[in-house]
Amino acid sequence: MLTNSDNDIAETLARQTALASGEAGSFGGGAKAIATQLRKLGLPLSGASFHDGSGLDRDDRLTANLLTALLVKAGDPARPGLRPVLTGLPVAGFTGTLTDRYADGAAGVVRAKTGTLTGVNTLAGTAVDRDGHLLAFAFMASGTTDAQEAQSALDGTATALAGCGCG
């Protein structure tokens, strides 16, 4: 689901989470179950709003704070069940939605999930900096008019992060 950005699988997972949580297997049930599970993990939900599991509803809202906190939590050795959040991310220059991106030197050191709607472009994931530190990031742009230009800017920002020495 993460590697290839499969919205159908994302929605199905949300509905299965809803059913397992005693909620209705619907858009609303999935949205409620997602918020409940994130809250149980102690993640910051201020500013977030869920209406479906795929993120295609124009009223869905995420924050960079929530996305980076989730990535950090997924990297916590005490939370091995969350590890697929990291391992499922596309690898820059190699897999999924990032196969043909990052020919500029960040291939293999950036793993990230893309998000694209008309006027909205996001990239959230991890980068290994030049000192070998694993960094979590979430970059979001709204009001974009050129998706390719926005994608290129987000990729450039992730590449810059990977190139830093954060010592």
DSSP file with accessible surface (Angstrom, degrees, kcal/mol):
  #  RESIDUE AA STRUCTURE BP1 BP2  ACC     N-H-->O    O-->H-N    N-H-->O    O-->H-N    TCO  KAPPA ALPHA  PHI   PSI    X-CA   Y-CA   Z-CA
    1    1 A M     >>       0   0   79      0, 0.0     5,-1.7     0, 0.0     4,-0.6   0.000 360.0 360.0 360.0 -48.2    0.0    0.0    0.0
    2    2 A L  T >45 +     0   0   41      3,-0.2     3,-0.6     2,-0.2   112,-0.3   0.937 360.0  53.9 -70.8 -46.8    2.7    2.5    0.9
    3    3 A T  T 345S+     0   0   43      1,-0.3    94,-1.9    86,-0.2    95,-0.2   0.900 123.6  25.5 -58.0 -45.4    5.3    1.5   -1.7
    4    4 A N  T 345S-     0   0  115     92,-0.2    -1,-0.3    93,-0.1    -2,-0.2   0.322 103.7-121.6-103.9   6.6    2.9    1.9   -4.6
    5    5 A S  T <<5 -     0   0   31     -3,-0.6     2,-0.9    -4,-0.6    -3,-0.2   0.935  40.3-175.8  53.7  54.3    0.6    4.4   -3.1
    6    6 A D     >< -     0   0   60     -5,-1.7     4,-2.0     1,-0.2    -1,-0.2  -0.718  14.2-171.7 -88.8 105.3   -2.5    2.2   -3.5
    7    7 A N  H  > S+     0   0   59     -2,-0.9     4,-2.3     1,-0.2     5,-0.2   0.806  83.0  57.2 -68.3 -31.4   -5.5    4.1   -2.4
    8    8 A D  H  > S+     0   0  128      2,-0.2     4,-2.3     1,-0.2    -1,-0.2   0.927 109.0  45.3 -65.9 -44.1   -7.8    1.1   -2.6
    9    9 A I  H  > S+     0   0   74      2,-0.2     4,-2.9     1,-0.2     5,-0.2   0.913 111.3  54.2 -65.3 -40.0   -5.7   -0.9   -0.2
   10   10 A A  H  X S+     0   0   10     -4,-2.0     4,-2.1     1,-0.2    -2,-0.2   0.929 110.4  45.7 -59.5 -44.9   -5.4    2.1    2.1
   11   11 A E  H  X S+     0   0   20     -4,-2.3     4,-2.3     2,-0.2    -1,-0.2   0.912 112.3  51.1 -66.0 -40.9   -9.2    2.4    2.2
   12   12 A T  H  X S+     0   0   81     -4,-2.3     4,-2.5     1,-0.2    -2,-0.2   0.922 109.5  50.3 -63.0 -42.5   -9.6   -1.4    2.8
   13   13 A L  H  X S+     0   0   85     -4,-2.9     4,-2.4     1,-0.2    -1,-0.2   0.900 109.5  51.6 -62.1 -40.1   -7.1   -1.3    5.6
   14   14 A A  H  X S+     0   0    6     -4,-2.1     4,-2.3    -5,-0.2    -1,-0.2   0.922 111.5  46.7 -63.1 -42.3   -9.0    1.6    7.2
   15   15 A R  H  X S+     0   0   74     -4,-2.3     4,-2.6     2,-0.2    -2,-0.2   0.877 111.4  50.8 -70.2 -35.9  -12.3   -0.3    7.0
   16   16 A Q  H  X S+     0   0  112     -4,-2.5     4,-2.5     2,-0.2    -1,-0.2   0.896 110.2  50.4 -65.7 -38.7  -10.7   -3.5    8.4
   17   17 A T  H  X S+     0   0   51     -4,-2.4     4,-1.3     2,-0.2    -2,-0.2   0.908 109.9  51.6 -63.0 -41.1   -9.3   -1.4   11.3
   18   18 A A  H ><>S+     0   0    0     -4,-2.3     5,-3.2     2,-0.2     3,-0.6   0.951 110.7  46.5 -60.0 -50.1  -12.8    0.0   11.8
   19   19 A L  H ><5S+     0   0   97     -4,-2.6     3,-1.5     1,-0.2    -2,-0.2   0.911 111.5  51.1 -60.9 -41.9  -14.3   -3.5   11.9
   20   20 A A  H 3<5S+     0   0   94     -4,-2.5    -1,-0.2     1,-0.3    -2,-0.2   0.746 111.3  50.1 -67.0 -21.8  -11.6   -4.8   14.3
   21   21 A S  T <<5S-     0   0   47     -4,-1.3    -1,-0.3    -3,-0.6    -2,-0.2   0.323 122.2-104.4 -96.9   2.9  -12.3   -1.7   16.5
   22   22 A G  T < 5S+     0   0   69     -3,-1.5    -3,-0.2     1,-0.3     2,-0.2   0.621  81.6 125.9  83.8  11.9  -16.1   -2.2   16.6
   23   23 A E  S   <S-     0   0   56     -5,-3.2    -1,-0.3    -6,-0.2    -2,-0.1  -0.562  70.5 -84.8 -96.8 167.7  -16.8    0.6   14.2
   24   24 A A        -     0   0   61     -2,-0.2     2,-2.1     1,-0.1    -1,-0.1  -0.416  37.8-117.4 -68.9 144.4  -18.8    0.4   11.0
   25   25 A G  S    S+     0   0   36     -7,-0.1     2,-0.2     4,-0.1   -10,-0.1  -0.465  80.5 103.9 -81.4  67.4  -16.8   -0.7    7.9
   26   26 A S  S  > S-     0   0   45     -2,-2.1     4,-2.8   -12,-0.1     5,-0.2  -0.782  91.1 -89.3-137.2 176.6  -17.4    2.6    6.2
   27   27 A F  H  > S+     0   0  113     -2,-0.2     4,-2.5     1,-0.2     5,-0.2   0.959 128.8  43.4 -55.5 -51.0  -15.6    5.8    5.3
   28   28 A G  H  > S+     0   0   47      1,-0.2     4,-2.5     2,-0.2    -1,-0.2   0.895 113.7  50.0 -64.0 -41.9  -16.7    7.3    8.7
   29   29 A G  H  > S+     0   0    5      2,-0.2     4,-2.4     1,-0.2    -1,-0.2   0.911 112.2  48.1 -63.5 -42.0  -15.9    4.2   10.6
   30   30 A G  H  X S+     0   0    0     -4,-2.8     4,-2.5     2,-0.2    -2,-0.2   0.920 111.2  50.4 -63.0 -44.1  -12.5    3.9    9.1
   31   31 A A  H  X S+     0   0    7     -4,-2.5     4,-2.2    -5,-0.2    -2,-0.2   0.921 112.0  47.2 -61.4 -43.6  -11.8    7.6    9.8
   32   32 A K  H  X S+     0   0  118     -4,-2.5     4,-2.4     1,-0.2    -1,-0.2   0.917 112.2  50.0 -65.2 -42.4  -12.8    7.2   13.5
   33   33 A A  H  X S+     0   0    1     -4,-2.4     4,-2.6     2,-0.2    -2,-0.2   0.888 108.9  52.4 -64.4 -39.1  -10.7    4.0   13.9
   34   34 A I  H  X S+     0   0   38     -4,-2.5     4,-2.5     2,-0.2     5,-0.2   0.956 111.1  46.3 -60.2 -50.6   -7.7    5.7   12.4
   35   35 A A  H  X S+     0   0   16     -4,-2.2     4,-2.5     1,-0.2    -2,-0.2   0.910 112.4  51.6 -60.1 -40.7   -7.9    8.7   14.8
   36   36 A T  H  X S+     0   0   40     -4,-2.4     4,-2.3     1,-0.2    -1,-0.2   0.931 111.0  46.6 -62.8 -45.8   -8.5    6.3   17.7
   37   37 A Q  H  X S+     0   0   71     -4,-2.6     4,-1.3     2,-0.2    -1,-0.2   0.908 113.0  49.0 -65.6 -40.7   -5.4    4.2   16.9
   38   38 A L  H  <>S+     0   0   22     -4,-2.5     5,-2.1     1,-0.2     4,-0.3   0.904 110.6  51.2 -65.0 -39.0   -3.2    7.3   16.4
   39   39 A R  H ><5S+     0   0  145     -4,-2.5     3,-1.9    -5,-0.2    -2,-0.2   0.914 105.8  55.3 -63.2 -41.7   -4.5    8.7   19.7
   40   40 A K  H 3<5S+     0   0  146     -4,-2.3    -1,-0.2     1,-0.3    -2,-0.2   0.806 104.1  55.1 -61.7 -29.6   -3.6    5.4   21.5
   41   41 A L  T 3<5S-     0   0   29     -4,-1.3    -1,-0.3    -3,-0.2    -2,-0.2   0.506 117.3-116.7 -79.6  -5.5    0.0    5.8   20.2
   42   42 A G  T < 5 +     0   0   61     -3,-1.9    -3,-0.2    -4,-0.3    -2,-0.1   0.758  59.3 158.4  77.2  25.3    0.1    9.2   21.8
   43   43 A L      < -     0   0   13     -5,-2.1     2,-0.6     1,-0.1    -1,-0.2  -0.530  50.6-101.4 -85.2 150.1    0.5   11.0   18.5
   44   44 A P        +     0   0   42      0, 0.0    19,-0.2     0, 0.0    25,-0.1  -0.564  41.0 173.1 -74.8 112.8   -0.3   14.7   18.1
   45   45 A L    >   +     0   0   31     -2,-0.6     3,-2.5     2,-0.1     2,-0.1   0.449  31.1 128.6-101.2   0.3   -3.7   15.0   16.4
   46   46 A S  T 3  S+     0   0  112      1,-0.3    20,-0.2     3,-0.0     3,-0.1  -0.349  83.0  12.5 -59.2 125.2   -4.2   18.7   16.8
   47   47 A G  T 3  S+     0   0   55      1,-0.3     2,-0.3    -2,-0.1    -1,-0.3   0.341 102.1 119.6  89.7  -6.8   -5.1   20.0   13.3
   48   48 A A    <   +     0   0   23     -3,-2.5     2,-0.3    12,-0.0    -1,-0.3  -0.690  35.8 177.6 -93.6 146.2   -5.7   16.5   11.9
   49   49 A S  B     -A   61   0A  46     12,-2.3    12,-3.1    -2,-0.3     2,-0.4  -0.964  10.3-159.4-148.8 128.0   -9.1   15.5   10.5
   50   50 A F        +     0   0   38     -2,-0.3     3,-0.1    10,-0.2    10,-0.1  -0.922  24.8 157.5-115.2 135.6   -9.9   12.1    8.9
   51   51 A H  S    S+     0   0   70     -2,-0.4     2,-0.3     1,-0.3   -20,-0.2   0.411  73.4   3.0-129.6 -10.2  -12.8   11.4    6.5
   52   52 A D  S    S-     0   0   12    -22,-0.1    -1,-0.3     5,-0.1   -25,-0.1  -0.926  70.1-109.4-159.8-178.0  -11.5    8.3    4.7
   53   53 A G  S    S+     0   0   20     -2,-0.3   -40,-0.0     1,-0.1   -41,-0.0   0.630 107.0  54.9 -98.4 -14.8   -8.6    5.9    4.7
   54   54 A S  S    S-     0   0   25    -44,-0.1    -1,-0.1   -43,-0.1   -44,-0.1   0.671  98.8-123.8 -93.6 -18.8   -7.0    6.9    1.5
   55   55 A G  S    S+     0   0   37    -45,-0.1     5,-0.1   -48,-0.1    -2,-0.0   0.576  79.1 116.9  83.8  10.2   -6.5   10.6    2.0
   56   56 A L        +     0   0   82    -49,-0.1     2,-0.3     3,-0.0   -49,-0.0   0.664  41.1 101.9 -86.6 -15.6   -8.5   11.4   -1.1
   57   57 A D  S >  S-     0   0   57      1,-0.2     3,-2.1     2,-0.1    -5,-0.1  -0.533  73.6-138.0 -68.9 127.1  -11.3   13.2    0.6
   58   58 A R  T 3  S+     0   0  130     -2,-0.3    -1,-0.2     1,-0.3    -2,-0.0   0.666 101.5  59.4 -64.1 -14.2  -10.6   17.0    0.2
   59   59 A D  T 3  S+     0   0   99      2,-0.0    -1,-0.3    -8,-0.0     2,-0.1   0.507  78.6 112.1 -92.3  -5.1  -11.6   17.6    3.8
   60   60 A D    <   -     0   0   22     -3,-2.1     2,-0.4    -5,-0.1   -10,-0.2  -0.419  49.1-168.8 -63.1 143.2   -8.8   15.3    5.2
   61   61 A R  B     +A   49   0A 134    -12,-3.1   -12,-2.3    -2,-0.1     2,-0.3  -0.996  12.4 174.1-138.9 132.3   -6.1   17.1    7.0
   62   62 A L        -     0   0   81     -2,-0.4     2,-0.3   -14,-0.2   -17,-0.1  -0.904  18.9-141.1-125.1 160.7   -2.7   16.0    8.3
   63   63 A T     >  -     0   0   34     -2,-0.3     4,-2.3   -19,-0.2     5,-0.2  -0.890  21.3-124.9-119.9 154.7    0.0   18.0    9.9
   64   64 A A  H  > S+     0   0   39     -2,-0.3     4,-2.7     1,-0.2     5,-0.3   0.878 114.1  58.3 -61.5 -34.7    3.8   17.7    9.4
   65   65 A N  H  > S+     0   0  102      1,-0.2     4,-2.2     2,-0.2    -1,-0.2   0.922 107.0  45.9 -61.8 -45.3    4.0   17.2   13.2
   66   66 A L  H  > S+     0   0    4      2,-0.2     4,-2.4     1,-0.2    -2,-0.2   0.940 113.9  48.6 -63.6 -46.6    1.7   14.2   13.1
   67   67 A L  H  X S+     0   0   32     -4,-2.3     4,-2.1     1,-0.2    -2,-0.2   0.933 114.2  43.9 -63.3 -45.0    3.5   12.6   10.2
   68   68 A T  H  X S+     0   0   36     -4,-2.7     4,-2.6     1,-0.2     5,-0.2   0.909 112.4  53.1 -68.9 -37.2    7.0   13.0   11.6
   69   69 A A  H  X S+     0   0   25     -4,-2.2     4,-2.6    -5,-0.3    -1,-0.2   0.904 109.1  50.1 -63.3 -38.4    5.8   11.8   15.0
   70   70 A L  H  X S+     0   0   40     -4,-2.4     4,-2.5     2,-0.2    -1,-0.2   0.929 110.8  49.0 -64.7 -42.9    4.4    8.7   13.4
   71   71 A L  H  X S+     0   0   12     -4,-2.1     4,-1.1     2,-0.2    -2,-0.2   0.917 112.2  48.1 -63.7 -41.5    7.7    8.0   11.6
   72   72 A V  H >< S+     0   0   95     -4,-2.6     3,-0.6     1,-0.2     4,-0.4   0.933 111.8  49.9 -63.9 -44.1    9.7    8.5   14.8
   73   73 A K  H >< S+     0   0   52     -4,-2.6     3,-1.3     1,-0.2    -2,-0.2   0.901 107.0  55.4 -61.5 -39.0    7.3    6.2   16.7
   74   74 A A  H 3< S+     0   0    0     -4,-2.5    -1,-0.2     1,-0.3    -2,-0.2   0.777 106.4  52.2 -66.3 -24.8    7.7    3.6   13.9
   75   75 A G  T << S+     0   0   31     -4,-1.1    -1,-0.3    -3,-0.6    -2,-0.2   0.491  81.4 114.3 -88.4  -3.4   11.5    3.7   14.4
   76   76 A D    X   -     0   0   62     -3,-1.3     3,-2.7    -4,-0.4     6,-0.2  -0.542  65.0-143.3 -71.3 121.1   11.2    3.1   18.2
   77   77 A P  T 3  S+     0   0  112      0, 0.0    -1,-0.2     0, 0.0     6,-0.1   0.776 101.0  63.0 -56.6 -23.1   12.8   -0.3   19.0
   78   78 A A  T 3  S+     0   0   79      1,-0.2     3,-0.1     2,-0.1    -2,-0.1   0.524 100.4  56.0 -78.5  -4.0   10.0   -0.7   21.6
   79   79 A R    X   +     0   0   96     -3,-2.7     3,-2.1    -6,-0.2     4,-0.4  -0.442  57.5 154.5-124.5  58.1    7.4   -0.7   18.8
   80   80 A P  G >   +     0   0   93      0, 0.0     3,-1.3     0, 0.0    -1,-0.1   0.801  69.5  68.0 -60.5 -24.9    8.5   -3.4   16.4
   81   81 A G  G 3  S+     0   0   70      1,-0.3    -7,-0.1    -3,-0.1     4,-0.1   0.709  98.3  52.4 -66.7 -17.9    4.9   -3.8   15.2
   82   82 A L  G X> S+     0   0   35     -3,-2.1     3,-2.2    -6,-0.2     4,-0.5   0.509  78.6  99.2 -93.2  -5.8    5.1   -0.3   13.6
   83   83 A R  H X>  +     0   0   95     -3,-1.3     4,-2.3    -4,-0.4     3,-1.5   0.838  69.9  67.7 -54.5 -35.0    8.3   -1.1   11.7
   84   84 A P  H 3> S+     0   0   78      0, 0.0     4,-2.0     0, 0.0    -1,-0.3   0.770  87.5  69.0 -59.8 -20.0    6.4   -1.8    8.4
   85   85 A V  H <4 S+     0   0   39     -3,-2.2     4,-0.2     2,-0.2    -2,-0.2   0.906 111.0  32.4 -61.5 -37.2    5.5    1.9    8.3
   86   86 A L  H X< S+     0   0   21     -3,-1.5     3,-1.2    -4,-0.5    -1,-0.2   0.915 120.2  48.3 -83.8 -46.5    9.2    2.5    7.6
   87   87 A T  H 3< S+     0   0   84     -4,-2.3    -2,-0.2     1,-0.3    -1,-0.1   0.743 107.0  58.6 -71.0 -20.4   10.1   -0.6    5.6
   88   88 A G  T 3< S+     0   0   17     -4,-2.0    -1,-0.3    -5,-0.3    -2,-0.1   0.585  81.3 107.4 -83.1  -9.6    7.0   -0.1    3.4
   89   89 A L  S <  S-     0   0    5     -3,-1.2   -86,-0.2    -4,-0.2    24,-0.1  -0.438  81.6-103.4 -68.8 140.9    8.1    3.4    2.2
   90   90 A P        -     0   0    0      0, 0.0    22,-1.6     0, 0.0     2,-0.5  -0.311  32.3-125.8 -60.3 145.6    9.4    3.6   -1.4
   91   91 A V  B >>  -B  111   0B  22     20,-0.2     3,-2.6    -3,-0.1     4,-2.3  -0.862  30.6-106.2 -97.9 125.1   13.2    3.9   -1.7
   92   92 A A  T 34 S+     0   0    0     18,-3.2    16,-2.1    -2,-0.5     7,-0.2  -0.226 101.6   3.7 -52.8 126.6   14.3    6.8   -3.7
   93   93 A G  T 34 S+     0   0   26      5,-2.6    -1,-0.3     8,-0.3     6,-0.2   0.414 132.6  55.1  79.7   0.5   15.6    5.8   -7.1
   94   94 A F  T <4 S+     0   0  134     -3,-2.6     2,-0.3     1,-0.3    -2,-0.2   0.704  96.5  30.1-131.5 -45.1   14.6    2.1   -6.6
   95   95 A T  S >< S-     0   0   54     -4,-2.3     3,-1.7     3,-0.1    -1,-0.3  -0.917  91.6 -27.1-133.0 157.1   11.0    1.3   -5.6
   96   96 A G  G >  S-     0   0   20     -2,-0.3     3,-1.8     1,-0.3     4,-0.3  -0.056 118.7  -5.3  53.4-138.7    7.4    2.3   -5.9
   97   97 A T  G 3  S+     0   0   45    -94,-1.9    -1,-0.3     1,-0.3     3,-0.1   0.556 136.9  53.3 -70.0  -7.3    6.4    5.9   -6.5
   98   98 A L  G X  S+     0   0    0     -3,-1.7    -5,-2.6   -95,-0.2     3,-1.7   0.301  73.9 107.8-107.5   8.4   10.1    7.0   -6.1
   99   99 A T  T <  S+     0   0   60     -3,-1.8    -1,-0.1     1,-0.3    -2,-0.1   0.893  88.3  34.2 -52.2 -45.6   11.5    4.6   -8.7
  100  100 A D  T 3  S+     0   0  157     -4,-0.3     2,-0.3    -3,-0.1    -1,-0.3   0.136 107.6  85.3-101.5  21.3   12.2    7.3  -11.3
  101  101 A R    <   +     0   0   33     -3,-1.7    -8,-0.3     1,-0.2    -3,-0.1  -0.787  68.9  38.9-120.4 161.0   13.1   10.1   -8.8
  102  102 A Y    > > +     0   0    8     -2,-0.3     3,-0.8   -10,-0.1     5,-0.8   0.849  51.1 148.9  73.3  40.3   16.3   11.2   -7.0
  103  103 A A  T 3 5 +     0   0  111      1,-0.2    -1,-0.1    -3,-0.2    -2,-0.0   0.480  58.2  85.1 -76.2   2.6   18.8   10.7   -9.7
  104  104 A D  T 3 5S-     0   0   95      1,-0.0    -1,-0.2     0, 0.0    -2,-0.1   0.229 120.7 -77.3 -92.5  11.5   20.6   13.6   -8.1
  105  105 A G  T < 5S+     0   0   67     -3,-0.8    -2,-0.1    58,-0.0    -1,-0.0   0.321 112.9  92.6 115.3 -10.5   22.5   11.6   -5.4
  106  106 A A  T >>5 +     0   0    2     -4,-0.2     3,-1.8     2,-0.1     4,-1.0   0.422  51.7 131.0 -96.4   4.4   19.9   10.9   -2.8
  107  107 A A  T 34<S+     0   0   44     -5,-0.8   -14,-0.2     1,-0.3    -5,-0.1  -0.301  77.4  10.9 -58.2 131.9   18.9    7.5   -4.3
  108  108 A G  T 34 S+     0   0   39    -16,-2.1    -1,-0.3     2,-0.4   -15,-0.1   0.189 118.4  71.3  86.9 -17.1   18.9    4.9   -1.7
  109  109 A V  T <4 S+     0   0   54     -3,-1.8    19,-2.0   -17,-0.1     2,-0.4   0.539  87.4  66.0-109.1  -9.0   19.1    7.2    1.3
  110  110 A V  E  <  - C   0 127B   0     -4,-1.0   -18,-3.2    17,-0.2     2,-0.4  -0.953  55.5-179.9-112.9 132.0   15.6    8.7    1.1
  111  111 A R  E     +BC  91 126B  78     15,-2.7    15,-3.0    -2,-0.4     2,-0.3  -0.998  22.3 155.0-125.1 127.7   12.5    6.6    1.8
  112  112 A A  E     - C   0 125B   0    -22,-1.6     2,-0.5    -2,-0.4    13,-0.3  -1.000  42.4-127.6-158.3 152.1    9.2    8.5    1.5
  113  113 A K  E     - C   0 124B  49     11,-3.3    11,-2.0    -2,-0.3     2,-0.2  -0.860  30.1-144.0 -98.2 129.3    5.5    8.4    0.9
  114  114 A T  E     - C   0 123B  13     -2,-0.5     2,-0.3  -112,-0.3     9,-0.2  -0.577  12.1-167.0 -87.5 157.3    4.2   10.8   -1.7
  115  115 A G  E     + C   0 122B  20      7,-1.8     7,-2.8    -2,-0.2     2,-0.4  -0.941  10.8 173.6-146.1 123.6    0.9   12.6   -1.5
  116  116 A T  E     + C   0 121B  80     -2,-0.3     2,-0.3     5,-0.2     5,-0.2  -0.983  10.8 150.8-140.3 123.6   -0.7   14.4   -4.4
  117  117 A L  E >   - C   0 120B  46      3,-2.4     3,-2.8    -2,-0.4     2,-0.1  -0.910  64.9 -69.2-131.8 164.0   -4.0   16.0   -5.0
  118  118 A T  T 3  S+     0   0  129     -2,-0.3    25,-0.1     1,-0.3    27,-0.1  -0.362 126.0   3.6 -56.2 119.0   -4.8   19.0   -7.2
  119  119 A G  T 3  S+     0   0   19     -2,-0.1    25,-1.7     1,-0.1    24,-1.7   0.456 119.0  88.8  84.2   0.9   -3.1   21.9   -5.6
  120  120 A V  E <   +CD 117 142B  45     -3,-2.8    -3,-2.4    22,-0.2     2,-0.4  -0.994  45.8 172.7-135.6 129.6   -1.5   19.8   -2.8
  121  121 A N  E     +CD 116 141B   4     20,-2.6    20,-2.7    -2,-0.4     2,-0.3  -0.999   7.7 172.8-136.6 132.5    1.8   18.0   -2.8
  122  122 A T  E     -CD 115 140B  30     -7,-2.8    -7,-1.8    -2,-0.4     2,-0.3  -0.940  16.2-171.5-137.2 159.6    3.5   16.2    0.2
  123  123 A L  E     +CD 114 139B   0     16,-2.4    16,-3.3    -2,-0.3     2,-0.4  -0.928  12.9 172.3-150.2 122.6    6.4   14.0    0.9
  124  124 A A  E     +CD 113 138B  11    -11,-2.0   -11,-3.3    -2,-0.3     2,-0.3  -1.000  28.5  83.9-136.4 135.1    7.0   12.4    4.3
  125  125 A G  E     -CD 112 137B   0     12,-2.2    12,-2.7    -2,-0.4     2,-0.3  -0.915  65.4 -56.4 175.8-145.6    9.6    9.8    5.2
  126  126 A T  E     -CD 111 136B   9    -15,-3.0   -15,-2.7    -2,-0.3     2,-0.3  -0.913  29.9-167.9-131.3 156.3   13.2    9.3    6.3
  127  127 A A  E     -CD 110 135B   0      8,-2.2     8,-3.1    -2,-0.3     2,-0.6  -0.993  20.2-135.7-141.3 141.9   16.6   10.3    5.1
  128  128 A V  E     - D   0 134B  57    -19,-2.0     6,-0.2    -2,-0.3    -2,-0.0  -0.898  30.1-142.9 -95.6 119.0   20.0    9.1    6.2
  129  129 A D    >   -     0   0    4      4,-2.7     3,-2.3    -2,-0.6    34,-0.2  -0.214  30.4 -94.3 -77.3 175.4   22.2   12.1    6.4
  130  130 A R  T 3  S+     0   0  182     34,-1.7    35,-0.2    32,-0.5    -1,-0.1   0.688 126.5  56.7 -68.8 -12.8   25.9   12.1    5.5
  131  131 A D  T 3  S-     0   0   79     33,-0.5    -1,-0.3     2,-0.1    34,-0.1   0.382 121.8-106.4 -93.3   1.7   26.8   11.4    9.1
  132  132 A G  S <  S+     0   0   55     -3,-2.3     2,-0.3     1,-0.3    -2,-0.1   0.542  71.6 143.0  88.0   8.7   24.7    8.3    9.1
  133  133 A H        -     0   0   85      1,-0.0    -4,-2.7    -5,-0.0     2,-0.6  -0.640  50.0-129.4 -83.8 139.5   21.8    9.6   11.2
  134  134 A L  E     -D  128   0B 106     -2,-0.3     2,-0.4    -6,-0.2    -6,-0.2  -0.783  30.1-169.9 -88.2 121.3   18.3    8.6   10.4
  135  135 A L  E     -D  127   0B  38     -8,-3.1    -8,-2.2    -2,-0.6     2,-0.4  -0.908  13.5-145.1-115.4 140.0   16.1   11.7   10.1
  136  136 A A  E     +D  126   0B  37     -2,-0.4     2,-0.3   -10,-0.2   -10,-0.2  -0.816  26.3 172.1-100.1 144.5   12.3   11.8    9.9
  137  137 A F  E     -D  125   0B   8    -12,-2.7   -12,-2.2    -2,-0.4     2,-0.3  -0.980  24.2-166.6-148.0 158.8   10.7   14.6    7.8
  138  138 A A  E     -D  124   0B  14     -2,-0.3     2,-0.4   -14,-0.2   -14,-0.3  -0.907  11.1-173.9-147.0 118.4    7.4   15.8    6.4
  139  139 A F  E     -D  123   0B  48    -16,-3.3   -16,-2.4    -2,-0.3     2,-0.4  -0.959   6.9-176.9-115.0 133.2    7.2   18.4    3.7
  140  140 A M  E     -D  122   0B  80     -2,-0.4     2,-0.4   -18,-0.2   -18,-0.2  -0.992   9.4-176.5-135.1 137.4    3.8   19.8    2.6
  141  141 A A  E     -D  121   0B  30    -20,-2.7   -20,-2.6    -2,-0.4     2,-0.3  -0.999   5.9-176.8-132.7 130.7    2.9   22.3    0.0
  142  142 A S  E     +D  120   0B 102     -2,-0.4   -22,-0.2   -22,-0.2     3,-0.1  -0.874  64.3  37.2-123.2 159.2   -0.6   23.6   -0.7
  143  143 A G  S    S+     0   0   67    -24,-1.7   -23,-0.2    -2,-0.3    -1,-0.2   0.709  77.6 161.1  75.2  21.1   -1.9   26.0   -3.4
  144  144 A T        -     0   0   30    -25,-1.7    -1,-0.2    -3,-0.2     3,-0.1  -0.447  27.0-172.7 -75.3 148.2    0.5   24.5   -5.9
  145  145 A T  S    S+     0   0  149      1,-0.2     2,-0.4    -2,-0.1    -1,-0.1   0.534  76.0  48.5-115.5 -12.4   -0.3   25.1   -9.6
  146  146 A D     >  -     0   0   71      1,-0.1     4,-2.6   -27,-0.0    -1,-0.2  -0.894  63.0-168.4-132.7 102.0    2.4   22.9  -11.2
  147  147 A A  H  > S+     0   0   54     -2,-0.4     4,-2.8     1,-0.2     5,-0.2   0.876  89.0  51.4 -60.2 -39.2    2.5   19.4   -9.7
  148  148 A Q  H  > S+     0   0  126      2,-0.2     4,-2.3     1,-0.2    -1,-0.2   0.916 111.3  47.1 -65.9 -41.9    5.8   18.5  -11.4
  149  149 A E  H  > S+     0   0  137      2,-0.2     4,-2.2     1,-0.2    -2,-0.2   0.915 113.3  48.6 -65.2 -41.7    7.5   21.7  -10.1
  150  150 A A  H  X S+     0   0   12     -4,-2.6     4,-2.6     2,-0.2     5,-0.2   0.933 111.2  50.2 -64.2 -44.6    6.2   21.1   -6.6
  151  151 A Q  H  X S+     0   0   44     -4,-2.8     4,-2.7     1,-0.2     5,-0.2   0.926 110.1  50.8 -58.9 -42.9    7.3   17.5   -6.6
  152  152 A S  H  X S+     0   0   75     -4,-2.3     4,-2.4     1,-0.2    -1,-0.2   0.905 109.8  49.8 -63.4 -40.2   10.8   18.6   -7.8
  153  153 A A  H  X S+     0   0   58     -4,-2.2     4,-2.0     2,-0.2    -1,-0.2   0.917 111.9  47.8 -65.8 -41.9   11.0   21.2   -5.0
  154  154 A L  H  X S+     0   0   15     -4,-2.6     4,-2.3     2,-0.2    -2,-0.2   0.919 112.2  49.7 -64.8 -42.5   10.0   18.6   -2.3
  155  155 A D  H  X S+     0   0   14     -4,-2.7     4,-2.5     1,-0.2    -2,-0.2   0.915 109.8  51.6 -61.0 -41.6   12.5   16.1   -3.8
  156  156 A G  H  X S+     0   0   34     -4,-2.4     4,-2.3     1,-0.2    -1,-0.2   0.874 108.7  51.1 -64.3 -36.4   15.2   18.8   -3.6
  157  157 A T  H  X S+     0   0   66     -4,-2.0     4,-2.2     2,-0.2    -1,-0.2   0.919 110.9  47.2 -68.7 -41.6   14.4   19.5    0.0
  158  158 A A  H  X S+     0   0    0     -4,-2.3     4,-2.5     2,-0.2    -2,-0.2   0.899 111.5  52.2 -65.4 -37.0   14.7   15.8    0.9
  159  159 A T  H  X S+     0   0   29     -4,-2.5     4,-1.7     2,-0.2    -2,-0.2   0.913 108.8  50.3 -64.1 -43.0   18.0   15.6   -1.0
  160  160 A A  H  X S+     0   0   67     -4,-2.3     4,-0.6     2,-0.2    -2,-0.2   0.904 109.6  51.2 -62.1 -40.6   19.3   18.7    0.9
  161  161 A L  H >< S+     0   0   44     -4,-2.2     3,-1.2     1,-0.2    -2,-0.2   0.935 109.6  49.5 -62.4 -44.6   18.3   17.0    4.2
  162  162 A A  H 3< S+     0   0    9     -4,-2.5   -32,-0.5     1,-0.2    -1,-0.2   0.827 109.9  53.4 -63.4 -30.3   20.1   13.8    3.2
  163  163 A G  H 3< S+     0   0   40     -4,-1.7    -1,-0.2   -34,-0.2    -2,-0.2   0.555  89.0 101.1 -83.9  -6.3   23.2   15.9    2.3
  164  164 A a    <<  -     0   0   38     -3,-1.2   -34,-1.7    -4,-0.6     2,-0.7  -0.369  69.6-134.7 -77.7 158.4   23.4   17.7    5.6
  165  165 A G        +     0   0   33    -35,-0.2    -2,-0.1   -36,-0.2    -1,-0.1  -0.914  26.6 175.6-108.6  98.5   25.8   16.8    8.4
  166  166 A a              0   0   63     -2,-0.7    -1,-0.1     1,-0.1    -2,-0.0   0.361 360.0 360.0 -90.8   3.8   23.6   16.9   11.4
  167  167 A G              0   0   82    -34,-0.0    -1,-0.1    -3,-0.0    -2,-0.0   0.626 360.0 360.0  18.5 360.0   26.4   15.6   13.7
